[in-house]
């Protein structure tokens, strides 16, 4: 599973929309869409912010 798939899976497991995640992270829904579709790869700092918003550790979102 890729980082983008893990972000999507975790967000959906929490019942969160892309818009809600974007608000928690301080970015746009479009950026979240790009992350979830693999168009963009988050920086380490952004990955940590996303993990915090998704109530998990950044390591939980990293590829196997």
Legacy VTK file of the C-alpha trace (Angstrom):
# vtk DataFile Version 3.0
C-alpha trace
ASCII
DATASET POLYDATA
POINTS 64 float
0.000 0.000 0.000
1.300 3.475 -0.875
1.383 6.622 1.256
-1.492 8.050 -0.784
-3.591 4.921 -0.227
-2.853 4.939 3.503
-3.854 8.599 3.817
-7.115 7.898 1.989
-7.836 4.770 3.999
-7.173 6.455 7.346
-9.220 9.547 6.421
-12.190 7.418 5.394
-11.870 5.241 8.504
-12.293 8.400 10.564
-15.327 9.417 8.501
-13.549 12.558 7.383
-13.976 14.323 4.041
-11.073 15.672 2.021
-12.293 19.160 2.881
-12.226 18.389 6.606
-8.714 16.960 6.381
-7.573 19.988 4.396
-8.946 22.304 7.086
-7.180 20.358 9.846
-3.915 20.389 7.908
-4.170 24.014 6.793
-4.200 23.372 3.061
-6.674 23.018 0.210
-8.924 20.120 -0.751
-7.191 20.084 -4.142
-3.826 19.439 -2.455
-5.348 16.558 -0.473
-6.765 15.173 -3.731
-3.297 15.389 -5.310
-1.801 13.536 -2.337
-4.449 10.837 -2.363
-4.118 10.241 -6.095
-0.310 10.201 -6.001
0.108 13.326 -8.118
2.066 14.941 -5.280
4.189 13.484 -2.497
4.079 15.248 0.870
7.203 16.641 2.485
8.194 15.074 5.792
6.832 18.094 7.655
3.501 17.849 5.812
3.364 14.092 6.401
3.725 14.710 10.142
0.963 17.328 10.023
-1.327 14.984 8.087
-0.607 12.136 10.497
-1.492 14.359 13.434
-4.749 15.371 11.739
-5.481 11.687 11.090
-4.670 10.796 14.707
-1.808 8.458 13.852
1.984 8.457 13.561
3.740 9.528 10.355
5.325 6.073 10.218
1.856 4.553 9.943
1.437 6.328 6.590
4.753 5.338 5.036
5.076 2.545 2.457
6.095 -0.924 3.541
LINES 1 65
64 0 1 2 3 4 5 6 7 8 9 10 11 12 13 14 15 16 17 18 19 20 21 22 23 24 25 26 27 28 29 30 31 32 33 34 35 36 37 38 39 40 41 42 43 44 45 46 47 48 49 50 51 52 53 54 55 56 57 58 59 60 61 62 63
